[in-house]
Amino acid sequence: MTGGFSVVVAGVGLALAAVAGARAQDIAASQGLGRDDKAALIRLIDGAKQEGAVSYTDTIVTAATNDILTKAFRDYYGLPRSFQVNYTHLQSEDLITRVEQQISAGKISFDVAAVGSPTWAFEKQKAGAFLEYRSPQYPAYKAVFDAGLGVDGYFAFNGGYAQIPIWNTEILDFKGKSWKDAAAAVTPGRFSIGDAAHSASHLASYAGLRQIFEPDFFRGIAKKNPTFLFRSELSAQRVASGQDLIAFGGNPSRVLQFNQKGAKLKILYPEEGFTFLPQLTFILKGAPHPNAAKLWLDFTLSEKGQMLLAQNEALISGRAGFPSPVPDVAPSFRELKIVKVDWTEMSADSLRKYRDEWVSIFTP
């Protein structure tokens, strides 16, 4: 009798596995997976369908790109149109503040977040704020983990970006190759820099540049009366309109998007190097939709998700073997000259000192 029961149970198990395998064949995300991995994926998708939604916040992704990602995400996992993707766009400082408040209150509303503030992300991970999850996409990000730009089991980056010089080629004939060339080319009062006093990402950029430049370099820029901005859309808009000749805190995403609308902006990856800002993406511990959160994280790190983020936001992928579809704006990660910063050693106190220094130079 017992033997017969075991045979029945085994048969049911095989039947269920066969059903899961058949379902997985119709799901783009399952391509190339083995039977066990396909079954695990189906369980995750079923859990996400029961949750019915995922909520994420990001500092780069625009509303238009979110619409593209949302449709592709549903298609990738075979989710119904009724499945909700709730997106909140926040500036880096605001995102950090909002997440900190939720963690302190023990009331998490965001499932996934992405922000280019490495020091903060490493400290929060060590404090246990992020869900431990080893994404099946992580093996493609070994170089990212080896470079200290992520933590295997907790976060990688869904794309990296830079805050570097941009200009309008229809107004300014700039042929320089370095930060110093750009500083020499600006007209007093007609350029902007990133506001490190009010932006976590611009502060991180300044901290990185301080590894290769002494304060006197920045004092020379301050003497030329820059405008302080922390929104990348505004810095690009002012350059496109001719209000500013150069924006030192330019963002590749906005260069791509303005040029798609007819602008003639150009971006400089300076020969001295630049601060690479990894848009670190993680699942918050206590996320209300943990199954959907894992799917969203996996999707944004997949080849499909990386292609959409690069095409629409010019984010630089850390995925192994990924060919950039927009190399003029967002070159391959392997080709970039990045200022070496040990973000695990760059403490919050160190950043506060850099912020105070920046304020003393630019707004004494």
C-alpha positions, 0 to 999 in steps of 0.5 A: 500500500505504501509503495503504491502511494509513493508511486502516486505521489511521484506521478503527481509530482512529475505531472506538476513539473510537466505542467510547470514546464509547459507553462514556462515554454511560453514565458520569455524569461524562461528561455535557456533555463533548466527544468528546476530553474523553470519551476522556481520561476513559475513559483515566483511568477505565481506569487507575484500574480497573487501580490498583484503589484510591485512598487519601485523608486528610482532617481534616473528613470523617466515616466516615459521609460517606466511605461516601456519597462512596465509593458516589457516586464509584464510580457517578459513574465507573462503577467496580466495587464491588471498587474500594477507597476507603481513608480515613484521618481525622486531626487537622490536626497529625497529618495534616501530620506523617504527610504530612511523614514520608512525603515525607521517607521517599520512601514515599507511601501517601496519594494525595490529602490535604485540610487547612485549613492554608494556610501549610503547603500553599503551602510544600509546593507551592513545595517540589515535594511536590504533583503538577501536575494541572490538573483539568477542574473548576478553571475553576469555581474561578477566584474561589478562585485569584484570592483566593489560596486555591489554586494553579491546577494544584496545589490548590483547596479541596474546602470551607471552614469556620470555627472560630467561636462555637456555642451550644445554643439550648435552654440559652443565649438568645444574640442577639449578632452579634459576637466581642465579644458572645460574649466578653461572654456567656460564663460563666467556666469554661463555654466552650471555645476552639480549642487553637492550641498543638496544632492547625494549623487553630486556629493558622491561625484565631488568626493570622487573628483577630489581623489584626482584634483586638489581644492584649488581646481574647484576654487578656480571654477567657483571664481567664474560664478557658476549656477548650482543645480541638482536636477539633470533635466534642468542642467540639460535644458539650460544648455540646450536653450543656450542659457548655459554654455556648459553644464559640469554636472551633465547626465548622459541620460538627459543628453540622449533624451534631448538629442532624441528631440532634436538637440545637438548636445555632446558629452565629454568623458574627461581623460583624467577620469570621472566618478562612476555612479552606480545606480545600486538597486536592491529589495528592501527588507519587509517589502510588501510584494517580495515575489514581484520585487525579485522579478523586477530586480531580475528583469532590470538586470537581465539582458532585455532590461539592460537594453531598454535602460541603455536605449532610453536612459543611456545607463551604462551596463555592468553586465558581462558582454553587454554591447551598448546600443548608444556607445557615443553617449554611454560607452561600454563599462570596460572602456571607461576611465573611472576614478578609483573610489573605495566606497566601502571605506568612504563613510558618511562622516567623510562625505559630510566633510566633503560637503562642508568643503564644497560649501566653503569653496562655492558658497562661502 
